[in-house]
Amino acid sequence: MDDVNRIEQAVVTGVAGFIGSHLAEALVEQGSQVLGIDRRHPSHDPIAAENLAGLLGHPRFTFINENLTELNLPSVAEGAGVVFHLAGVPGVRPSWGERFRDYLTSNVAVTQQVLEACIAVGVPRLVLASSSSVYGGNIDRASREEDLPVPLSPYGVTKLAAERLSLAYAIKPGTPTSVVALRYFTVYGPRQRPDMAIRRVLEAAITRRPMHLFGDGSQRRDFTYVDDAVAATIAAAFAPTRAEVVNVGGGRTFSMLHVLECAAEITGLDVPVVHEARQPGDVEATEADLTKARELLGYEPATPLVEGMSQQWKWLLSRPSHPVAALA
C-alpha cells in the first residue's frame, strides 16, 4: 500500500469475529495501528481465541474487551483515520422472536452511538458492515444498490436500519464523518462462523455427521471469499464519496447442490446431508451487481469458489479439534 492510501490508525469493532479478525490482520500487515474492540474475550470464548490468535501480542494491535454500549467511544475513536464498524449480531434464523431485542440494540442503537462518537472527534470515514439480507427475495437478476430493499427477516431489517441511519448522519450538514456501507454477500473462508453453510458442509465431511440442508439445495448464493471482502473493506476507507452503499460479492452465484459437489471434489468424501424445510427469512437467491464496487472501490473478486473452499478445508484440517486422523 502506498503512502497516499495508508491508514495510520484504525478502529475495528467486532474484531474477534470472522471478518473483523481477518480485516485487522490485513491492516496491521500493511502497517496500520489497529485498535480492536469486542465484547468476547479469548480467555473464555474459544472462537474469539482462535480468531485473535494472530493479533494478540502484535506491536501494532491493541485489544479492548468491552461492550460498545458501555465504552467511552469518543476517547477510543479519537485520532482514527477510519472506523470499521463490523460489530453486531449476525444470522437470519435466530433473529425471530425473543432475540430481536439484542439485534435491535447491537445492530442499530450501537451503530448510532458509534456514529455520534466519530462525529464528536472528527473521524473522516466510517465503513459499516451491512448485508445482502437487506434486499430480500429478488431472484430475477443481480441486486443493485438502487433497488428497493425488502428484507425478509428481522436481521435484514436491522441491517437496513443501520445503513439508513449511517447515511442520514453522513449527509447531515456539518458532519465531518463520511460513510460507506458495504453489503456483504455470504462471506466464507478460514475461521468462518460454525453456523454458515460452507463451514457446515466441510464439517460434515470431516465428522460424518449429516449437514442439515434447509430446502432442496436449488437455492443460490453469491459466495465471497474473505480475502476479497477484506480488500473491498479497506478500499472503502478511501472511496471518494460522502454517503454510499456498495455491494461486495464473489462475482458469481452458485446453488447449494453445487457447493456440495465442490466439497466432494475437494475432500474426496461424500457429504452426508439431511434435508429439512426451508426456514423463515431464507431467500431463494442472492447475486451482487458489482458495477459500483468496481467503479468506486476498484474491486474485483479474485478467488474462485473451489479455491476458496479448498483454503477453508485446509484450515479445518489444521485445527487441533479436527486432526486429519478424524478422517480415518
N, C-alpha and C positions, 0 to 999 in steps of 0.2 A: 504494500500500500504506500503511495507517495505521500509527501508531507501535506499536500493540499487536502487530501482526503483521509487524514489521520484523526482519529478520535483520541484526544489526550486523556479524557476522563469520562467514564460512562457508568451509569447505574443500570443494573439488570434486576428487575423484580421477578420473582418466581424462578430464581437461579438454580434451585435444587430440582427443577423439573427437567423434562426431556429436552425441549427446545432451548430453554433458558441456559442449561449447563453447556450444551454444545455452542451456543452463542458466546457465552463467557469465555470458553476455551479459545474460540477463534479470535476474540478481541484481545485477550492477553498475548496470544501468539503474534498478533500484529503490533504489539507494543502499547496497548491501551492500559491505563489503570482502571480496574473494574471493581466497583463496589456492588456486591451481590446480596440481595435480600430474599429471605424465605422464612416462613414460619415453621418449616420442617427442619429438624436438626439431625445431622448424620449420626449422632450418638444413639438415637433411639428410632430412627427411620431408615431401614435398610436401603430403600430406593434412593433416598437423599444421599446416603453414604456412597452408594455406587455412582450416582451422577456427579457428585462433587469430588470424587477421589483424585481426579487430575487437576483440581483447582486449589484445594486446601493446602496451605503452605507455600503457594506460589507468591513470589515477591510483588507481583502486580495485581494480586487479588485479595480483597478484604470481604469477609463474610459477616453479615449481620443476621442473626437468628431472632427475628421479631415478626409479629403480626403487623401488617401495614396499618391496620386500624389503630394501633397503639404506639406507632413510631412517630417521632418528630420528623416528618417528611421534608420540610424545608431545609433543615440542617443537613439532611442526607443528600438532597439534590443539589445543594449549593456548589457551584464550581463545575458541575457536569456539563459537557457539551451536548449530551443526548441522554435521555432516559428511555430505556427499552422496557415497556410495561407489559410483561408476559405473565404476571401473577393472575390467578383466577381459578375457579372451579371448572374442570373440564367434564365432558361427557353428556351425550344426549339422553340416554336411557335413565340415568339416576336423577335427572333434573325435574321429573314429575313428582308431585306430592310434597311431603314434608321437607325435603331438602332444598326446595326452591328458595327459602329464605336465605340459606347460605350462598346460593348462586347470586341472588339479588345483591347481597352485601358485598361479596367478593368480586363480582364481575361489573357491578355498576357503581355502588356507593364508594368503593375503594378507588375506582378509576377517577371519580370526581375529586377525591382527596389528593390523588397524585397530580391531577391537573392543577389544582389550586397551589400545590407546593411548587410545581415547575414555574408557574406564573409568578409566584411570590419572589423567587430568587432568579428569575430571568433565564431559565433553561431554554436554549434556542429551539430544540426539537424533541418532541415526544413521538416514539414509534410504538404503536399499540398493536398487540396481538388480537386479531379478530378471527373469524372462522367462515368457511364456506356454508356453515349451517344457517347463516342469515338468509340465504337465497330461497330455501325451501325446495320444492319438488320440480323445478324446471328441467325437463328431460329432452326438449326439442333441439337444443343447441348449447354451445358453451355459454356459461353465465358471464355477463358483462357487468361491470361495476355500476352502470347506469340503470340496470334492470331494477324493477320494483322488488324489494326484498319481501319474502313471505315466509318467515321462519316457521317450521312445523313442530318446534319443541320449545319448552321454557328456556333451555340453554341457548338456543338460537336467538330467542327474544332478548336475553340479557346481553349477548354479544352485539346485537344490533343497537341496543340502547347505549352501550358503552361507546360504540362508533359515533353515533349521532351526538352524544354528549361531548365527545372529544372534538368533533368538528365544530360544534357550536362554540366551544371555548376558543378554538383556533381563529375563528372569523370575528370574534368579539373585538370591537375597536380597541386598540392599545395593547392587545395581548402580545407579549414577547415570544410566546411558545407556538410554533407551528406543529402540525400533526400529520403523520402518515399512518393510516390504519391498514394493516395487512390481513387480507382474508386468506388464511392458510387452508389448503386443500389436503386433508388426510396425510399428515407428515409421518414418515416411518424411518427406520434405521436403527443402529445400535442404541440401546437404552430406551427404546420406545416403551410407552406405558403398557403394563401387562394386559389391560382391557382392550387394547386396539387389535384390529383384525389380523394384520400380518404377524404381529407378535404371537397371537393365539394360534395361528396356523403353524408357525415354526415350532412353538412349544409343543403342539400336539404331535408333530413329527418326532420330537425328542422323547417325550414322555409316554407316547402311545395312548394317552388319554384323549378321547374324542374332542374335537373342536366343535362348539355349538355354532352352527351356521344359521343365522336368522334370515329366513326366506329361502328361495330355491337356488341362490347363487348367481342369478342373472343380473342382480343389482350391480351397478358400475360405479367405480370411484376413480377420481383423479388423484393418484398417489404421488406425493412429493418427497424426495429423499431429503433427509435432514440437512445435509451439507448445502443443498440448493436453497432450502428455506433460510438457512443462516446467511448465505451470500446475499439473498434478497433483503433480509432484515438489516444487514449492515449497510447495504446500498441505500436503503430508505432513510438512513441518517443524513444523506447528502442530497436527496431528491429536491430539485428546485420547485417547491410548491409551498403553499400556505396551509392547505387543508385538503387531503386527498385520501381516497380509499383505493387500494390496489390488490388485485388477485395475485396469489403466489401458488402456482400449481406445478405439476410434473410434466405437462405438455401433452399427455395422452390419458385416455380413460380406459379402464380395464374392468372386466367382470370379476366377481369373487371366484367363479369357476376357473378363470384364467390364473388367478393368484394361486389356487390350489394346484394347478398344473405346473406352474413355475416352482412351487415348493417341492413337488415331487421330483422335478428335474434337478433342482439344486441339492436336495438332501439324499436323493436315491431311495426315498421312502414314500410309500403311500401315506397320505394324511387321513387319519380316522375322523369322520365327520358325523355329527348328529344334527339333523335338520329340525329347526324349530320355527314357529310362526314369526313373521316379521313384527318388529317391535314398534310401538307408537313413537313417532318422530323420525323414524328412519325414512330416508328418501330413496327413490328408485335409482337416481344417477346424479353424480356431480362431475362437472367439467369446467375448467377455468379458461376463459378467454384471456390470453396473456398479452394482448396488444399494449395495454397501458403499462404493464410491468416492463415490457421491452423498451418502450419509449421513455419512461420516467426513471426506471432503475437500471437500464441496460441489462436486464435479467434474461437469462436463457438457461433453462434446466439442463443439467449436464449428465445426469445419472439415470440410465435406463432402469426399468423395474427389476429385471433379472439381476443386474449388477448390484443394485441397492439391497435387494433381498439376500443376495449372496454375502454381502458385507454384514448384514444383520445376523445371518446364520452363523458366520464365523465368530461373531461376538458372543452369541448364545453358547456355542460350544466351548468358548474360552472361559466362561464363568465358572467359579468353583461349585456353584449349586447345580450346574449342568455339565459334568465331565463327559468326555467322549465315551467313557465306559457305560454311560446310561443307554447308549445305543445298542449295546450287546444283548 
